[in-house]
Amino acid sequence: IPLPGFIDDQPTGAIKPKSAPAALSSAYDSRDWRLAEPVLSATLRAKDGDQPGAWSNPETGTHGEFLAVAGSFERDGRPCRAFVARVIGKDGAPDKTLQGVGCPREGEEAAIYDVSPWSGL
């Protein structure tokens, strides 16, 4: 007996992975993320007590900063750190503050996990 709705006609390979910017926040468009991701990666690699990493995109008017808020720990065999991200939009767009876990990859990329709105202390 066919049960419509329980069978997906799409092959599994048709599922598209989410892009990195969407994993952090819709507040970043691809132009912003191209500038912000290397700053996040550097911030995650920085020693404890370093200053926040700031980025700015003159093309979109958006800017922000990343702050590593904890010591390094290992996840999936990589060193990772918790961070807080602040995104300041242009033209009166509301600021967004997020928290998450980031693991720097080779080069200027970062794997991002457990992102949520910042809940404060």
KEMI-563024 format. One record per atom (N, C-alpha, C): residue number from 1; residue in three letters; atom name; x, y, z. Coordinates in steps of 0.1 Angstrom, whole numbers, plus 5000, padded with zeros to 4 digits. Each point is the difference from the previous one (the first is absolute). Layout:
<recs>
REC  pos  code  site    c1    c2    c3
REC  NUM   ALA    CA     X     Y     Z
...
</recs>
This chain:
<recs>
REC  pos  code  site    c1    c2    c3
REC    1   ILE     N  5009  4988  5000
REC    1   ILE    CA  4991  5012  5000
REC    1   ILE     C  5009  5012  5000
REC    2   PRO     N  4999  5009  4990
REC    2   PRO    CA  5008  5012  5000
REC    2   PRO     C  4996  5010  5010
REC    3   LEU     N  5009  5006  5007
REC    3   LEU    CA  4997  5009  5010
REC    3   LEU     C  5006  5014  4996
REC    4   PRO     N  4993  5008  4993
REC    4   PRO    CA  5005  5013  4996
REC    4   PRO     C  5004  5008  5012
REC    5   GLY     N  5011  5008  4998
REC    5   GLY    CA  5005  5008  5011
REC    5   GLY     C  5011  4993  5007
REC    6   PHE     N  5001  4987  5000
REC    6   PHE    CA  5011  4993  5007
REC    6   PHE     C  5011  4997  4991
REC    7   ILE     N  4999  5002  4987
REC    7   ILE    CA  5010  4997  4991
REC    7   ILE     C  5004  5012  4993
REC    8   ASP     N  5013  5003  5000
REC    8   ASP    CA  5006  5012  4994
REC    8   ASP     C  5006  4996  4987
REC    9   ASP     N  4995  5006  4989
REC    9   ASP    CA  5004  4997  4987
REC    9   ASP     C  5014  5006  4997
REC   10   GLN     N  5005  5010  5008
REC   10   GLN    CA  5013  5006  4998
REC   10   GLN     C  5011  4990  5004
REC   11   PRO     N  5010  4998  4992
REC   11   PRO    CA  5011  4992  5004
REC   11   PRO     C  5008  5007  5011
REC   12   THR     N  5006  4992  5009
REC   12   THR    CA  5007  5006  5011
REC   12   THR     C  5011  5010  4996
REC   13   GLY     N  5006  4998  4988
REC   13   GLY    CA  5011  5009  4995
REC   13   GLY     C  4994  5014  4997
REC   14   ALA     N  4987  5001  5000
REC   14   ALA    CA  4994  5013  4996
REC   14   ALA     C  5000  5010  5012
REC   15   ILE     N  5003  4995  5012
REC   15   ILE    CA  5000  5009  5011
REC   15   ILE     C  5012  5009  5000
REC   16   LYS     N  4998  5013  5000
REC   16   LYS    CA  5010  5009  4999
REC   16   LYS     C  5005  5004  5014
REC   17   PRO     N  5013  5000  5003
REC   17   PRO    CA  5005  5004  5013
REC   17   PRO     C  4998  5015  5002
REC   18   LYS     N  4998  5004  5012
REC   18   LYS    CA  4999  5014  5003
REC   18   LYS     C  5014  5007  4998
REC   19   SER     N  5000  5012  4996
REC   19   SER    CA  5012  5008  4999
REC   19   SER     C  5005  5004  5013
REC   20   ALA     N  5013  5003  5001
REC   20   ALA    CA  5006  5004  5013
REC   20   ALA     C  4993  5013  5006
REC   21   PRO     N  4997  5010  4992
REC   21   PRO    CA  4993  5012  5006
REC   21   PRO     C  4987  4997  5006
REC   22   ALA     N  4992  4991  4994
REC   22   ALA    CA  4987  4996  5006
REC   22   ALA     C  5002  4993  5013
REC   23   ALA     N  5011  4993  5002
REC   23   ALA    CA  5003  4993  5012
REC   23   ALA     C  5002  5009  5012
REC   24   LEU     N  5006  5012  4997
REC   24   LEU    CA  5002  5010  5010
REC   24   LEU     C  4988  5009  5002
REC   25   SER     N  4996  5006  4989
REC   25   SER    CA  4988  5009  5001
REC   25   SER     C  4996  5005  4987
REC   26   SER     N  4987  5002  4998
REC   26   SER    CA  4996  5007  4988
REC   26   SER     C  5004  5014  4999
REC   27   ALA     N  5005  5005  5011
REC   27   ALA    CA  5005  5014  5001
REC   27   ALA     C  5012  5002  4991
REC   28   TYR     N  5007  4990  4997
REC   28   TYR    CA  5012  5000  4991
REC   28   TYR     C  4995  4997  4986
REC   29   ASP     N  5003  5008  4990
REC   29   ASP    CA  4998  4996  4986
REC   29   ASP     C  5014  4995  4996
REC   30   SER     N  5001  4994  4988
REC   30   SER    CA  5012  4994  4995
REC   30   SER     C  5012  5010  5000
REC   31   ARG     N  4997  5012  4996
REC   31   ARG    CA  5010  5011  5000
REC   31   ARG     C  5005  5003  5014
REC   32   ASP     N  4991  5000  5010
REC   32   ASP    CA  5005  5003  5013
REC   32   ASP     C  5008  4988  5006
REC   33   TRP     N  4995  4988  4997
REC   33   TRP    CA  5007  4988  5006
REC   33   TRP     C  5014  4998  4994
REC   34   ARG     N  5002  5004  4987
REC   34   ARG    CA  5013  4999  4994
REC   34   ARG     C  5010  5009  5008
REC   35   LEU     N  4996  5011  5006
REC   35   LEU    CA  5009  5008  5008
REC   35   LEU     C  5000  4996  5015
REC   36   ALA     N  4988  4995  5005
REC   36   ALA    CA  4999  4997  5014
REC   36   ALA     C  5007  4986  5004
REC   37   GLU     N  4999  4990  4991
REC   37   GLU    CA  5004  4987  5004
REC   37   GLU     C  5015  5000  5003
REC   38   PRO     N  5009  5006  4992
REC   38   PRO    CA  5014  5000  5004
REC   38   PRO     C  5003  5007  5014
REC   39   VAL     N  4992  5010  5003
REC   39   VAL    CA  5001  5006  5013
REC   39   VAL     C  4996  4991  5011
REC   40   LEU     N  4989  4992  4998
REC   40   LEU    CA  4995  4990  5010
REC   40   LEU     C  5011  4990  5002
REC   41   SER     N  5006  4995  4989
REC   41   SER    CA  5010  4989  5001
REC   41   SER     C  5012  5005  5008
REC   42   ALA     N  5004  5013  4997
REC   42   ALA    CA  5012  5005  5007
REC   42   ALA     C  4996  5002  5015
REC   43   THR     N  4988  5004  5003
REC   43   THR    CA  4996  5002  5014
REC   43   THR     C  5000  4987  5007
REC   44   LEU     N  4995  4989  4994
REC   44   LEU    CA  5000  4987  5006
REC   44   LEU     C  5014  4995  5003
REC   45   ARG     N  5010  5004  4992
REC   45   ARG    CA  5014  4996  5001
REC   45   ARG     C  5007  5008  5011
REC   46   ALA     N  4995  5012  5003
REC   46   ALA    CA  5007  5010  5008
REC   46   ALA     C  5002  4994  5014
REC   47   LYS     N  5010  5005  5007
REC   47   LYS    CA  5002  4996  5014
REC   47   LYS     C  4990  5007  5009
REC   48   ASP     N  4998  4994  5012
REC   48   ASP    CA  4990  5005  5009
REC   48   ASP     C  5003  5015  5003
REC   49   GLY     N  4990  5008  5002
REC   49   GLY    CA  5002  5014  5004
REC   49   GLY     C  5002  5009  4988
REC   50   ASP     N  5001  4995  4988
REC   50   ASP    CA  5001  5009  4988
REC   50   ASP     C  4988  5008  4998
REC   51   GLN     N  5001  5010  4992
REC   51   GLN    CA  4989  5009  4997
REC   51   GLN     C  4990  4994  4991
REC   52   PRO     N  4988  5005  4999
REC   52   PRO    CA  4990  4995  4990
REC   52   PRO     C  5005  5002  4986
REC   53   GLY     N  4997  4991  4991
REC   53   GLY    CA  5003  5002  4986
REC   53   GLY     C  4989  5008  4993
REC   54   ALA     N  5003  5011  4994
REC   54   ALA    CA  4990  5008  4993
REC   54   ALA     C  5001  4999  4985
REC   55   TRP     N  4989  5001  4994
REC   55   TRP    CA  4999  4999  4985
REC   55   TRP     C  4990  5011  4995
REC   56   SER     N  5002  5004  4988
REC   56   SER    CA  4991  5010  4994
REC   56   SER     C  4999  4998  4985
REC   57   ASN     N  4988  5002  4995
REC   57   ASN    CA  4998  4999  4986
REC   57   ASN     C  4995  5013  4994
REC   58   PRO     N  5008  5008  4994
REC   58   PRO    CA  4996  5013  4995
REC   58   PRO     C  4990  4999  4989
REC   59   GLU     N  5000  4989  4993
REC   59   GLU    CA  4990  4997  4989
REC   59   GLU     C  4986  4999  5005
REC   60   THR     N  4998  4993  5012
REC   60   THR    CA  4986  4998  5005
REC   60   THR     C  4997  5009  5012
REC   61   GLY     N  5010  5006  5006
REC   61   GLY    CA  4998  5009  5012
REC   61   GLY     C  4999  4992  5012
REC   62   THR     N  5001  4987  5000
REC   62   THR    CA  4999  4991  5011
REC   62   THR     C  5014  4998  5006
REC   63   HIS     N  5000  4999  5014
REC   63   HIS    CA  5013  4998  5007
REC   63   HIS     C  4997  4992  5012
REC   64   GLY     N  5010  4996  5007
REC   64   GLY    CA  4998  4992  5012
REC   64   GLY     C  5013  4996  5007
REC   65   GLU     N  4999  4991  5010
REC   65   GLU    CA  5012  4995  5007
REC   65   GLU     C  4997  4987  5005
REC   66   PHE     N  5011  4993  5003
REC   66   PHE    CA  5000  4986  5006
REC   66   PHE     C  5009  5001  5013
REC   67   LEU     N  4995  4993  5010
REC   67   LEU    CA  5008  4999  5012
REC   67   LEU     C  5000  4986  5005
REC   68   ALA     N  5012  4994  5001
REC   68   ALA    CA  5001  4987  5006
REC   68   ALA     C  4998  5001  5015
REC   69   VAL     N  4991  4991  5005
REC   69   VAL    CA  4996  5002  5015
REC   69   VAL     C  5004  4989  5008
REC   70   ALA     N  5008  4990  4995
REC   70   ALA    CA  5004  4989  5009
REC   70   ALA     C  5013  4994  4994
REC   71   GLY     N  5006  4992  5008
REC   71   GLY    CA  5012  4993  4996
REC   71   GLY     C  4997  4990  4989
REC   72   SER     N  5011  4995  4994
REC   72   SER    CA  4999  4990  4989
REC   72   SER     C  4996  4987  5006
REC   73   PHE     N  4992  4992  4992
REC   73   PHE    CA  4997  4986  5003
REC   73   PHE     C  4999  4993  4986
REC   74   GLU     N  5000  4987  5001
REC   74   GLU    CA  5000  4992  4987
REC   74   GLU     C  4986  4995  4997
REC   75   ARG     N  4997  5001  4987
REC   75   ARG    CA  4987  4995  4994
REC   75   ARG     C  5003  4994  4987
REC   76   ASP     N  4997  4988  4997
REC   76   ASP    CA  5002  4993  4988
REC   76   ASP     C  5015  5001  4996
REC   77   GLY     N  5009  4999  5010
REC   77   GLY    CA  5014  5000  4998
REC   77   GLY     C  5006  5014  4997
REC   78   ARG     N  4992  5010  5001
REC   78   ARG    CA  5006  5014  4997
REC   78   ARG     C  4998  5009  5013
REC   79   PRO     N  5010  5009  5001
REC   79   PRO    CA  4998  5010  5011
REC   79   PRO     C  4989  5009  4997
REC   80   CYS     N  4992  5003  5010
REC   80   CYS    CA  4988  5008  4999
REC   80   CYS     C  4999  5010  5012
REC   81   ARG     N  4992  5010  4998
REC   81   ARG    CA  4997  5010  5011
REC   81   ARG     C  4986  5005  4998
REC   82   ALA     N  4994  5004  5012
REC   82   ALA    CA  4987  5006  5000
REC   82   ALA     C  5003  5015  4996
REC   83   PHE     N  4990  5006  4993
REC   83   PHE    CA  5002  5014  4996
REC   83   PHE     C  4986  5007  5001
REC   84   VAL     N  5001  5014  5000
REC   84   VAL    CA  4989  5008  4999
REC   84   VAL     C  5002  5009  4987
REC   85   ALA     N  4990  5001  4992
REC   85   ALA    CA  5000  5008  4988
REC   85   ALA     C  4990  5011  5001
REC   86   ARG     N  5004  5012  4995
REC   86   ARG    CA  4991  5011  5000
REC   86   ARG     C  5000  5005  4985
REC   87   VAL     N  4988  5002  4995
REC   87   VAL    CA  4999  5005  4986
REC   87   VAL     C  4992  5013  5001
REC   88   ILE     N  5005  5010  4994
REC   88   ILE    CA  4994  5013  5000
REC   88   ILE     C  4996  5003  4985
REC   89   GLY     N  4987  5000  4998
REC   89   GLY    CA  4995  5002  4986
REC   89   GLY     C  5000  5015  4996
REC   90   LYS     N  4998  5002  4988
REC   90   LYS    CA  4999  5014  4995
REC   90   LYS     C  4986  5005  5000
REC   91   ASP     N  4998  5013  4998
REC   91   ASP    CA  4987  5006  4999
REC   91   ASP     C  4990  4996  5011
REC   92   GLY     N  5004  5000  5012
REC   92   GLY    CA  4992  4997  5011
REC   92   GLY     C  4995  4986  5002
REC   93   ALA     N  5007  4991  4993
REC   93   ALA    CA  4997  4985  5003
REC   93   ALA     C  5004  4997  5014
REC   94   PRO     N  4992  4992  5007
REC   94   PRO    CA  5003  4997  5014
REC   94   PRO     C  5013  4993  5001
REC   95   ASP     N  5008  5003  5011
REC   95   ASP    CA  5012  4992  5003
REC   95   ASP     C  4996  4986  5004
REC   96   LYS     N  5009  4991  4996
REC   96   LYS    CA  4998  4986  5004
REC   96   LYS     C  5012  4995  5008
REC   97   THR     N  4998  4994  5011
REC   97   THR    CA  5011  4994  5008
REC   97   THR     C  4997  4985  5001
REC   98   LEU     N  5010  4992  4997
REC   98   LEU    CA  4998  4986  4999
REC   98   LEU     C  5011  4993  5008
REC   99   GLN     N  4998  4988  5005
REC   99   GLN    CA  5011  4992  5006
REC   99   GLN     C  5001  4987  4993
REC  100   GLY     N  5011  4994  5000
REC  100   GLY    CA  5002  4988  4993
REC  100   GLY     C  5014  4994  5004
REC  101   VAL     N  5003  4989  4993
REC  101   VAL    CA  5013  4993  5001
REC  101   VAL     C  5006  5000  4986
REC  102   GLY     N  5013  5004  4999
REC  102   GLY    CA  5007  5000  4987
REC  102   GLY     C  5013  4992  5001
REC  103   CYS     N  5003  4994  4989
REC  103   CYS    CA  5012  4992  4999
REC  103   CYS     C  5007  5005  4988
REC  104   PRO     N  5012  5007  5001
REC  104   PRO    CA  5007  5004  4988
REC  104   PRO     C  5005  4988  4992
REC  105   ARG     N  4998  5002  4987
REC  105   ARG    CA  5005  4990  4990
REC  105   ARG     C  5013  5005  4994
REC  106   GLU     N  5005  4993  4991
REC  106   GLU    CA  5012  5004  4993
REC  106   GLU     C  4997  5013  4993
REC  107   GLY     N  5009  5009  4998
REC  107   GLY    CA  4998  5013  4994
REC  107   GLY     C  4991  5009  5008
REC  108   GLU     N  4991  5006  4994
REC  108   GLU    CA  4992  5010  5007
REC  108   GLU     C  4985  4996  5003
REC  109   GLU     N  4998  4987  4998
REC  109   GLU    CA  4986  4995  5002
REC  109   GLU     C  4998  4995  5015
REC  110   ALA     N  4987  5000  5003
REC  110   ALA    CA  4996  4995  5014
REC  110   ALA     C  4988  4991  4999
REC  111   ALA     N  5000  4989  5007
REC  111   ALA    CA  4988  4992  5002
REC  111   ALA     C  4993  5006  5012
REC  112   ILE     N  4987  5001  4998
REC  112   ILE    CA  4991  5007  5011
REC  112   ILE     C  4990  4990  5005
REC  113   TYR     N  4998  4999  5013
REC  113   TYR    CA  4991  4991  5006
REC  113   TYR     C  4991  5008  5011
REC  114   ASP     N  4989  4994  5003
REC  114   ASP    CA  4992  5005  5011
REC  114   ASP     C  4997  5015  5001
REC  115   VAL     N  4997  5006  4989
REC  115   VAL    CA  4997  5014  5000
REC  115   VAL     C  4986  5003  5005
REC  116   SER     N  4999  5010  5008
REC  116   SER    CA  4987  5004  5005
REC  116   SER     C  5000  5015  5004
REC  117   PRO     N  4989  5006  5002
REC  117   PRO    CA  5001  5014  5004
REC  117   PRO     C  5007  5001  5014
REC  118   TRP     N  5007  5010  5002
REC  118   TRP    CA  5008  5002  5012
REC  118   TRP     C  4990  5001  5012
REC  119   SER     N  5003  4992  5010
REC  119   SER    CA  4991  5000  5012
REC  119   SER     C  5006  5007  5012
REC  120   GLY     N  5012  5006  4998
REC  120   GLY    CA  5006  5008  5011
REC  120   GLY     C  5006  4991  5010
REC  121   LEU     N  5004  5006  5011
REC  121   LEU    CA  5007  4993  5011
REC  121   LEU     C  4990  4995  5010
</recs>
